[in-house]
Amino acid sequence: MINFEEELAKFQPSLEIDEAEEAILHNDLTDISDIIETILKSGNK
């Protein structure tokens, strides 16, 4: 049988995931709330 406690202790996340997380957290992307805010501001002029 698989010893889940032992397997979890050996687990190490992939470097690719860590790199992706870093890129996502430090990237300033426009999201839907930014788009809605822009539309609402432009509509009030």
mmCIF file as Biopython writes it, N, C-alpha, C and O atoms, coordinates in Angstrom:
data_model
#
loop_
_atom_site.group_PDB
_atom_site.id
_atom_site.type_symbol
_atom_site.label_atom_id
_atom_site.label_alt_id
_atom_site.label_comp_id
_atom_site.label_asym_id
_atom_site.label_entity_id
_atom_site.label_seq_id
_atom_site.pdbx_PDB_ins_code
_atom_site.Cartn_x
_atom_site.Cartn_y
_atom_site.Cartn_z
_atom_site.occupancy
_atom_site.B_iso_or_equiv
_atom_site.auth_seq_id
_atom_site.auth_asym_id
_atom_site.pdbx_PDB_model_num
ATOM 1   N N  . MET A ? 1  ? 0.839   -1.196 0.000   1.0 0.0 1  A 1 
ATOM 2   C CA . MET A ? 1  ? 0.000   0.000  0.000   1.0 0.0 1  A 1 
ATOM 3   C C  . MET A ? 1  ? 0.880   1.255  0.000   1.0 0.0 1  A 1 
ATOM 4   O O  . MET A ? 1  ? 2.044   1.226  0.401   1.0 0.0 1  A 1 
ATOM 5   N N  . ILE A ? 2  ? 0.297   2.321  -0.451  1.0 0.0 2  A 1 
ATOM 6   C CA . ILE A ? 2  ? 1.014   3.591  -0.498  1.0 0.0 2  A 1 
ATOM 7   C C  . ILE A ? 2  ? 0.944   4.242  0.878   1.0 0.0 2  A 1 
ATOM 8   O O  . ILE A ? 2  ? -0.125  4.354  1.477   1.0 0.0 2  A 1 
ATOM 9   N N  . ASN A ? 3  ? 2.100   4.664  1.361   1.0 0.0 3  A 1 
ATOM 10  C CA . ASN A ? 3  ? 2.166   5.385  2.635   1.0 0.0 3  A 1 
ATOM 11  C C  . ASN A ? 3  ? 2.053   6.879  2.293   1.0 0.0 3  A 1 
ATOM 12  O O  . ASN A ? 3  ? 3.038   7.509  1.908   1.0 0.0 3  A 1 
ATOM 13  N N  . PHE A ? 4  ? 0.858   7.430  2.435   1.0 0.0 4  A 1 
ATOM 14  C CA . PHE A ? 4  ? 0.621   8.812  2.031   1.0 0.0 4  A 1 
ATOM 15  C C  . PHE A ? 4  ? 1.435   9.811  2.850   1.0 0.0 4  A 1 
ATOM 16  O O  . PHE A ? 4  ? 1.889   10.821 2.312   1.0 0.0 4  A 1 
ATOM 17  N N  . GLU A ? 5  ? 1.621   9.549  4.111   1.0 0.0 5  A 1 
ATOM 18  C CA . GLU A ? 5  ? 2.416   10.461 4.946   1.0 0.0 5  A 1 
ATOM 19  C C  . GLU A ? 5  ? 3.850   10.530 4.433   1.0 0.0 5  A 1 
ATOM 20  O O  . GLU A ? 5  ? 4.441   11.607 4.362   1.0 0.0 5  A 1 
ATOM 21  N N  . GLU A ? 6  ? 4.402   9.380  4.077   1.0 0.0 6  A 1 
ATOM 22  C CA . GLU A ? 6  ? 5.772   9.331  3.564   1.0 0.0 6  A 1 
ATOM 23  C C  . GLU A ? 6  ? 5.873   10.040 2.212   1.0 0.0 6  A 1 
ATOM 24  O O  . GLU A ? 6  ? 6.823   10.783 1.964   1.0 0.0 6  A 1 
ATOM 25  N N  . GLU A ? 7  ? 4.896   9.805  1.346   1.0 0.0 7  A 1 
ATOM 26  C CA . GLU A ? 7  ? 4.902   10.438 0.027   1.0 0.0 7  A 1 
ATOM 27  C C  . GLU A ? 7  ? 4.748   11.953 0.141   1.0 0.0 7  A 1 
ATOM 28  O O  . GLU A ? 7  ? 5.417   12.694 -0.579  1.0 0.0 7  A 1 
ATOM 29  N N  . LEU A ? 8  ? 3.890   12.414 1.019   1.0 0.0 8  A 1 
ATOM 30  C CA . LEU A ? 8  ? 3.727   13.866 1.215   1.0 0.0 8  A 1 
ATOM 31  C C  . LEU A ? 8  ? 4.995   14.493 1.763   1.0 0.0 8  A 1 
ATOM 32  O O  . LEU A ? 8  ? 5.325   15.622 1.400   1.0 0.0 8  A 1 
ATOM 33  N N  . ALA A ? 9  ? 5.705   13.797 2.618   1.0 0.0 9  A 1 
ATOM 34  C CA . ALA A ? 9  ? 6.953   14.319 3.179   1.0 0.0 9  A 1 
ATOM 35  C C  . ALA A ? 9  ? 8.011   14.475 2.087   1.0 0.0 9  A 1 
ATOM 36  O O  . ALA A ? 9  ? 8.861   15.360 2.175   1.0 0.0 9  A 1 
ATOM 37  N N  . LYS A ? 10 ? 7.967   13.628 1.064   1.0 0.0 10 A 1 
ATOM 38  C CA . LYS A ? 10 ? 8.955   13.688 -0.017  1.0 0.0 10 A 1 
ATOM 39  C C  . LYS A ? 10 ? 8.564   14.678 -1.111  1.0 0.0 10 A 1 
ATOM 40  O O  . LYS A ? 10 ? 9.384   14.994 -1.973  1.0 0.0 10 A 1 
ATOM 41  N N  . PHE A ? 11 ? 7.346   15.163 -1.093  1.0 0.0 11 A 1 
ATOM 42  C CA . PHE A ? 11 ? 6.845   16.022 -2.172  1.0 0.0 11 A 1 
ATOM 43  C C  . PHE A ? 11 ? 7.597   17.341 -2.229  1.0 0.0 11 A 1 
ATOM 44  O O  . PHE A ? 11 ? 7.818   17.989 -1.207  1.0 0.0 11 A 1 
ATOM 45  N N  . GLN A ? 12 ? 7.988   17.733 -3.446  1.0 0.0 12 A 1 
ATOM 46  C CA . GLN A ? 12 ? 8.576   19.045 -3.696  1.0 0.0 12 A 1 
ATOM 47  C C  . GLN A ? 12 ? 7.907   19.613 -4.944  1.0 0.0 12 A 1 
ATOM 48  O O  . GLN A ? 12 ? 7.862   18.939 -5.974  1.0 0.0 12 A 1 
ATOM 49  N N  . PRO A ? 13 ? 7.390   20.828 -4.874  1.0 0.0 13 A 1 
ATOM 50  C CA . PRO A ? 13 ? 6.700   21.393 -6.041  1.0 0.0 13 A 1 
ATOM 51  C C  . PRO A ? 13 ? 7.658   21.550 -7.221  1.0 0.0 13 A 1 
ATOM 52  O O  . PRO A ? 13 ? 8.864   21.723 -7.042  1.0 0.0 13 A 1 
ATOM 53  N N  . SER A ? 14 ? 7.112   21.486 -8.398  1.0 0.0 14 A 1 
ATOM 54  C CA . SER A ? 14 ? 7.890   21.669 -9.612  1.0 0.0 14 A 1 
ATOM 55  C C  . SER A ? 14 ? 8.421   23.089 -9.683  1.0 0.0 14 A 1 
ATOM 56  O O  . SER A ? 14 ? 7.740   24.038 -9.294  1.0 0.0 14 A 1 
ATOM 57  N N  . LEU A ? 15 ? 9.634   23.226 -10.178 1.0 0.0 15 A 1 
ATOM 58  C CA . LEU A ? 15 ? 10.210  24.563 -10.346 1.0 0.0 15 A 1 
ATOM 59  C C  . LEU A ? 15 ? 9.392   25.380 -11.335 1.0 0.0 15 A 1 
ATOM 60  O O  . LEU A ? 15 ? 9.297   26.600 -11.200 1.0 0.0 15 A 1 
ATOM 61  N N  . GLU A ? 16 ? 8.804   24.728 -12.317 1.0 0.0 16 A 1 
ATOM 62  C CA . GLU A ? 16 ? 7.992   25.444 -13.297 1.0 0.0 16 A 1 
ATOM 63  C C  . GLU A ? 16 ? 6.805   26.119 -12.626 1.0 0.0 16 A 1 
ATOM 64  O O  . GLU A ? 16 ? 6.447   27.241 -12.985 1.0 0.0 16 A 1 
ATOM 65  N N  . ILE A ? 17 ? 6.201   25.458 -11.669 1.0 0.0 17 A 1 
ATOM 66  C CA . ILE A ? 17 ? 5.063   26.042 -10.956 1.0 0.0 17 A 1 
ATOM 67  C C  . ILE A ? 17 ? 5.524   27.240 -10.135 1.0 0.0 17 A 1 
ATOM 68  O O  . ILE A ? 17 ? 4.856   28.273 -10.118 1.0 0.0 17 A 1 
ATOM 69  N N  . ASP A ? 18 ? 6.656   27.110 -9.458  1.0 0.0 18 A 1 
ATOM 70  C CA . ASP A ? 18 ? 7.186   28.229 -8.682  1.0 0.0 18 A 1 
ATOM 71  C C  . ASP A ? 18 ? 7.489   29.422 -9.581  1.0 0.0 18 A 1 
ATOM 72  O O  . ASP A ? 18 ? 7.201   30.565 -9.227  1.0 0.0 18 A 1 
ATOM 73  N N  . GLU A ? 19 ? 8.068   29.150 -10.740 1.0 0.0 19 A 1 
ATOM 74  C CA . GLU A ? 19 ? 8.374   30.237 -11.674 1.0 0.0 19 A 1 
ATOM 75  C C  . GLU A ? 19 ? 7.099   30.882 -12.196 1.0 0.0 19 A 1 
ATOM 76  O O  . GLU A ? 19 ? 7.029   32.105 -12.323 1.0 0.0 19 A 1 
ATOM 77  N N  . ALA A ? 20 ? 6.102   30.081 -12.496 1.0 0.0 20 A 1 
ATOM 78  C CA . ALA A ? 20 ? 4.832   30.620 -12.986 1.0 0.0 20 A 1 
ATOM 79  C C  . ALA A ? 20 ? 4.170   31.469 -11.911 1.0 0.0 20 A 1 
ATOM 80  O O  . ALA A ? 20 ? 3.647   32.545 -12.203 1.0 0.0 20 A 1 
ATOM 81  N N  . GLU A ? 21 ? 4.190   30.991 -10.670 1.0 0.0 21 A 1 
ATOM 82  C CA . GLU A ? 21 ? 3.596   31.746 -9.572  1.0 0.0 21 A 1 
ATOM 83  C C  . GLU A ? 21 ? 4.280   33.100 -9.424  1.0 0.0 21 A 1 
ATOM 84  O O  . GLU A ? 21 ? 3.614   34.117 -9.233  1.0 0.0 21 A 1 
ATOM 85  N N  . GLU A ? 22 ? 5.593   33.116 -9.512  1.0 0.0 22 A 1 
ATOM 86  C CA . GLU A ? 22 ? 6.361   34.360 -9.397  1.0 0.0 22 A 1 
ATOM 87  C C  . GLU A ? 22 ? 5.969   35.328 -10.516 1.0 0.0 22 A 1 
ATOM 88  O O  . GLU A ? 22 ? 5.768   36.518 -10.273 1.0 0.0 22 A 1 
ATOM 89  N N  . ALA A ? 23 ? 5.865   34.816 -11.727 1.0 0.0 23 A 1 
ATOM 90  C CA . ALA A ? 23 ? 5.515   35.663 -12.869 1.0 0.0 23 A 1 
ATOM 91  C C  . ALA A ? 23 ? 4.106   36.225 -12.727 1.0 0.0 23 A 1 
ATOM 92  O O  . ALA A ? 23 ? 3.864   37.390 -13.042 1.0 0.0 23 A 1 
ATOM 93  N N  . ILE A ? 24 ? 3.188   35.407 -12.259 1.0 0.0 24 A 1 
ATOM 94  C CA . ILE A ? 24 ? 1.795   35.851 -12.110 1.0 0.0 24 A 1 
ATOM 95  C C  . ILE A ? 24 ? 1.681   36.906 -11.014 1.0 0.0 24 A 1 
ATOM 96  O O  . ILE A ? 24 ? 0.992   37.912 -11.187 1.0 0.0 24 A 1 
ATOM 97  N N  . LEU A ? 25 ? 2.345   36.683 -9.905  1.0 0.0 25 A 1 
ATOM 98  C CA . LEU A ? 25 ? 2.239   37.616 -8.785  1.0 0.0 25 A 1 
ATOM 99  C C  . LEU A ? 25 ? 2.868   38.966 -9.085  1.0 0.0 25 A 1 
ATOM 100 O O  . LEU A ? 25 ? 2.438   39.983 -8.539  1.0 0.0 25 A 1 
ATOM 101 N N  . HIS A ? 26 ? 3.883   38.993 -9.948  1.0 0.0 26 A 1 
ATOM 102 C CA . HIS A ? 26 ? 4.591   40.242 -10.218 1.0 0.0 26 A 1 
ATOM 103 C C  . HIS A ? 26 ? 4.243   40.842 -11.576 1.0 0.0 26 A 1 
ATOM 104 O O  . HIS A ? 26 ? 4.973   41.694 -12.083 1.0 0.0 26 A 1 
ATOM 105 N N  . ASN A ? 27 ? 3.143   40.407 -12.164 1.0 0.0 27 A 1 
ATOM 106 C CA . ASN A ? 27 ? 2.725   40.927 -13.450 1.0 0.0 27 A 1 
ATOM 107 C C  . ASN A ? 27 ? 1.453   41.746 -13.249 1.0 0.0 27 A 1 
ATOM 108 O O  . ASN A ? 27 ? 0.473   41.258 -12.685 1.0 0.0 27 A 1 
ATOM 109 N N  . ASP A ? 28 ? 1.477   42.969 -13.705 1.0 0.0 28 A 1 
ATOM 110 C CA . ASP A ? 28 ? 0.325   43.859 -13.546 1.0 0.0 28 A 1 
ATOM 111 C C  . ASP A ? 28 ? -0.593  43.725 -14.752 1.0 0.0 28 A 1 
ATOM 112 O O  . ASP A ? 28 ? -0.436  44.436 -15.744 1.0 0.0 28 A 1 
ATOM 113 N N  . LEU A ? 29 ? -1.542  42.820 -14.661 1.0 0.0 29 A 1 
ATOM 114 C CA . LEU A ? 29 ? -2.459  42.575 -15.770 1.0 0.0 29 A 1 
ATOM 115 C C  . LEU A ? 29 ? -3.778  43.300 -15.537 1.0 0.0 29 A 1 
ATOM 116 O O  . LEU A ? 29 ? -4.213  43.476 -14.399 1.0 0.0 29 A 1 
ATOM 117 N N  . THR A ? 30 ? -4.398  43.711 -16.612 1.0 0.0 30 A 1 
ATOM 118 C CA . THR A ? 30 ? -5.724  44.311 -16.534 1.0 0.0 30 A 1 
ATOM 119 C C  . THR A ? 30 ? -6.735  43.191 -16.341 1.0 0.0 30 A 1 
ATOM 120 O O  . THR A ? 30 ? -6.753  42.223 -17.101 1.0 0.0 30 A 1 
ATOM 121 N N  . ASP A ? 31 ? -7.569  43.327 -15.332 1.0 0.0 31 A 1 
ATOM 122 C CA . ASP A ? 31 ? -8.614  42.334 -15.121 1.0 0.0 31 A 1 
ATOM 123 C C  . ASP A ? 31 ? -9.975  42.981 -15.356 1.0 0.0 31 A 1 
ATOM 124 O O  . ASP A ? 31 ? -10.056 44.169 -15.668 1.0 0.0 31 A 1 
ATOM 125 N N  . ILE A ? 32 ? -11.026 42.211 -15.209 1.0 0.0 32 A 1 
ATOM 126 C CA . ILE A ? 32 ? -12.371 42.698 -15.523 1.0 0.0 32 A 1 
ATOM 127 C C  . ILE A ? 32 ? -12.767 43.887 -14.654 1.0 0.0 32 A 1 
ATOM 128 O O  . ILE A ? 32 ? -13.485 44.773 -15.118 1.0 0.0 32 A 1 
ATOM 129 N N  . SER A ? 33 ? -12.315 43.921 -13.410 1.0 0.0 33 A 1 
ATOM 130 C CA . SER A ? 33 ? -12.663 45.061 -12.554 1.0 0.0 33 A 1 
ATOM 131 C C  . SER A ? 33 ? -12.000 46.341 -13.053 1.0 0.0 33 A 1 
ATOM 132 O O  . SER A ? 33 ? -12.585 47.419 -12.945 1.0 0.0 33 A 1 
ATOM 133 N N  . ASP A ? 34 ? -10.779 46.238 -13.601 1.0 0.0 34 A 1 
ATOM 134 C CA . ASP A ? 34 ? -10.119 47.413 -14.184 1.0 0.0 34 A 1 
ATOM 135 C C  . ASP A ? 34 ? -10.878 47.903 -15.417 1.0 0.0 34 A 1 
ATOM 136 O O  . ASP A ? 34 ? -11.027 49.107 -15.623 1.0 0.0 34 A 1 
ATOM 137 N N  . ILE A ? 35 ? -11.351 46.976 -16.221 1.0 0.0 35 A 1 
ATOM 138 C CA . ILE A ? 35 ? -12.091 47.341 -17.430 1.0 0.0 35 A 1 
ATOM 139 C C  . ILE A ? 35 ? -13.404 48.020 -17.066 1.0 0.0 35 A 1 
ATOM 140 O O  . ILE A ? 35 ? -13.761 49.042 -17.653 1.0 0.0 35 A 1 
ATOM 141 N N  . ILE A ? 36 ? -14.118 47.463 -16.108 1.0 0.0 36 A 1 
ATOM 142 C CA . ILE A ? 36 ? -15.394 48.061 -15.676 1.0 0.0 36 A 1 
ATOM 143 C C  . ILE A ? 36 ? -15.158 49.446 -15.093 1.0 0.0 36 A 1 
ATOM 144 O O  . ILE A ? 36 ? -15.919 50.372 -15.374 1.0 0.0 36 A 1 
ATOM 145 N N  . GLU A ? 37 ? -14.127 49.599 -14.295 1.0 0.0 37 A 1 
ATOM 146 C CA . GLU A ? 37 ? -13.811 50.895 -13.712 1.0 0.0 37 A 1 
ATOM 147 C C  . GLU A ? 37 ? -13.519 51.926 -14.800 1.0 0.0 37 A 1 
ATOM 148 O O  . GLU A ? 37 ? -13.966 53.069 -14.703 1.0 0.0 37 A 1 
ATOM 149 N N  . THR A ? 38 ? -12.778 51.538 -15.827 1.0 0.0 38 A 1 
ATOM 150 C CA . THR A ? 38 ? -12.485 52.435 -16.938 1.0 0.0 38 A 1 
ATOM 151 C C  . THR A ? 38 ? -13.756 52.836 -17.677 1.0 0.0 38 A 1 
ATOM 152 O O  . THR A ? 38 ? -13.935 54.003 -18.025 1.0 0.0 38 A 1 
ATOM 153 N N  . ILE A ? 39 ? -14.630 51.875 -17.913 1.0 0.0 39 A 1 
ATOM 154 C CA . ILE A ? 39 ? -15.888 52.173 -18.611 1.0 0.0 39 A 1 
ATOM 155 C C  . ILE A ? 39 ? -16.740 53.130 -17.786 1.0 0.0 39 A 1 
ATOM 156 O O  . ILE A ? 39 ? -17.313 54.079 -18.321 1.0 0.0 39 A 1 
ATOM 157 N N  . LEU A ? 40 ? -16.820 52.876 -16.476 1.0 0.0 40 A 1 
ATOM 158 C CA . LEU A ? 40 ? -17.627 53.746 -15.638 1.0 0.0 40 A 1 
ATOM 159 C C  . LEU A ? 40 ? -17.054 55.155 -15.572 1.0 0.0 40 A 1 
ATOM 160 O O  . LEU A ? 40 ? -17.810 56.126 -15.576 1.0 0.0 40 A 1 
ATOM 161 N N  . LYS A ? 41 ? -15.738 55.282 -15.512 1.0 0.0 41 A 1 
ATOM 162 C CA . LYS A ? 41 ? -15.110 56.610 -15.486 1.0 0.0 41 A 1 
ATOM 163 C C  . LYS A ? 41 ? -15.333 57.349 -16.792 1.0 0.0 41 A 1 
ATOM 164 O O  . LYS A ? 41 ? -15.604 58.549 -16.785 1.0 0.0 41 A 1 
ATOM 165 N N  . SER A ? 42 ? -15.222 56.645 -17.918 1.0 0.0 42 A 1 
ATOM 166 C CA . SER A ? 42 ? -15.390 57.303 -19.218 1.0 0.0 42 A 1 
ATOM 167 C C  . SER A ? 42 ? -16.859 57.675 -19.461 1.0 0.0 42 A 1 
ATOM 168 O O  . SER A ? 42 ? -17.144 58.607 -20.214 1.0 0.0 42 A 1 
ATOM 169 N N  . GLY A ? 43 ? -17.776 56.964 -18.836 1.0 0.0 43 A 1 
ATOM 170 C CA . GLY A ? 43 ? -19.197 57.267 -18.989 1.0 0.0 43 A 1 
ATOM 171 C C  . GLY A ? 43 ? -19.625 58.473 -18.186 1.0 0.0 43 A 1 
ATOM 172 O O  . GLY A ? 43 ? -20.656 59.072 -18.490 1.0 0.0 43 A 1 
ATOM 173 N N  . ASN A ? 44 ? -18.859 58.854 -17.161 1.0 0.0 44 A 1 
ATOM 174 C CA . ASN A ? 44 ? -19.199 59.995 -16.308 1.0 0.0 44 A 1 
ATOM 175 C C  . ASN A ? 44 ? -18.687 61.322 -16.843 1.0 0.0 44 A 1 
ATOM 176 O O  . ASN A ? 44 ? -18.903 62.353 -16.206 1.0 0.0 44 A 1 
ATOM 177 N N  . LYS A ? 45 ? -18.023 61.334 -17.979 1.0 0.0 45 A 1 
ATOM 178 C CA . LYS A ? 45 ? -17.455 62.584 -18.502 1.0 0.0 45 A 1 
ATOM 179 C C  . LYS A ? 45 ? -18.445 63.339 -19.325 1.0 0.0 45 A 1 
ATOM 180 O O  . LYS A ? 45 ? -18.130 64.412 -19.839 1.0 0.0 45 A 1 
#
